[in-house]
Structure formats: structure tokens, C-alpha cells
Amino acid sequence: MISFTLDYLGRTIDLQLDEKQEIRNVLKVLLESGNIPDDHSWRWCKSILQRRIISVYKTFEEEQIFTGDIIRFE
């Protein structure tokens, strides 16, 4: 399990989930629950702590996202 913050267009959401999940699947769940706006430009996002671009098509583990990170969509 990892705990991190999702920063989506200025709105922050604290999450705790399995690092083996694909990032895009988490985004789909957040979209369906109304927690983020409908935006189909989800291909890339940024790890603030690592200062690098990450792919939403990989798992958090594959992208080496760890507890305390902030994932930002702009």
C-alpha cells in the first residue's frame, strides 16, 4: 500500500491504495465517483517529488511512486 496526494487541476485528493494498480484505472474510478472532472487527456502526469513525467498506462510500482509523493495533472 502507498499513500500519496493527487493534485488534479488545483484540487488535491489524498489516496491510499495498492501500488500494483494502473494509474489510469484509479483515475477512472475517481471520474466515475465525481471526484475529478471529465478530461480524456490522461496520458501523462508528473511526480512532484521525483520531478519527472510518468505514464498513466503503468502501475504506481512500475513508475516507482512511493508513499508521500504528489502526482500532478495540469
C-alpha positions as CSV (number, residue, x, y, z in Angstrom):
1,M,0.0,0.0,0.0
2,I,1.1,3.5,-0.8
3,S,-0.3,6.9,0.4
4,F,0.1,9.9,-1.9
5,T,-1.6,13.1,-3.0
6,L,-3.3,13.5,-6.4
7,D,-3.3,17.2,-7.5
8,Y,-5.8,17.5,-10.3
9,L,-6.1,21.0,-11.7
10,G,-5.6,22.5,-8.3
11,R,-7.8,20.1,-6.4
12,T,-6.0,17.8,-4.1
13,I,-7.1,14.3,-3.0
14,D,-5.2,12.1,-0.5
15,L,-5.3,8.4,-1.6
16,Q,-4.1,5.1,-0.1
17,L,-4.1,2.2,-2.5
18,D,-2.2,-0.8,-3.9
19,E,0.9,0.1,-5.8
20,K,0.2,-2.6,-8.3
21,Q,-2.8,-0.7,-9.7
22,E,-2.6,1.1,-13.1
23,I,-2.7,4.8,-12.6
24,R,-5.4,5.2,-15.3
25,N,-7.7,2.8,-13.5
26,V,-7.5,4.9,-10.4
27,L,-8.4,7.9,-12.5
28,K,-11.4,6.1,-14.0
29,V,-12.7,5.3,-10.5
30,L,-12.2,8.9,-9.4
31,L,-14.0,10.2,-12.5
32,E,-17.0,7.8,-12.0
33,S,-17.3,8.9,-8.4
34,G,-17.3,12.6,-9.4
35,N,-14.0,13.4,-7.6
36,I,-12.3,14.7,-10.8
37,P,-13.7,16.4,-13.9
38,D,-14.1,14.5,-17.2
39,D,-10.9,15.0,-19.1
40,H,-9.6,12.5,-21.6
41,S,-6.1,13.9,-21.8
42,W,-4.8,11.4,-19.3
43,R,-1.6,10.1,-20.8
44,W,1.0,11.7,-18.7
45,C,1.2,13.3,-15.3
46,K,4.1,14.5,-13.1
47,S,5.7,13.1,-9.9
48,I,6.4,16.3,-7.9
49,L,8.9,14.6,-5.6
50,Q,10.8,12.9,-8.4
51,R,10.5,15.9,-10.8
52,R,9.7,13.7,-13.7
53,I,6.9,12.8,-16.1
54,I,5.1,9.5,-15.5
55,S,2.8,7.4,-17.7
56,V,-0.8,6.7,-16.6
57,Y,-0.6,3.4,-18.5
58,K,1.8,1.9,-16.0
59,T,1.3,0.9,-12.3
60,F,2.4,3.0,-9.4
61,E,5.1,0.4,-8.7
62,E,6.4,0.4,-12.3
63,E,6.7,4.2,-12.2
64,Q,8.3,4.0,-8.7
65,I,5.7,6.1,-7.0
66,F,6.1,5.8,-3.2
67,T,4.4,7.0,-0.1
68,G,4.5,10.8,0.3
69,D,4.6,11.6,-3.4
70,I,2.4,14.1,-5.1
71,I,1.1,13.3,-8.6
72,R,0.1,16.4,-10.6
73,F,-2.1,16.8,-13.6
74,E,-2.0,20.2,-15.3
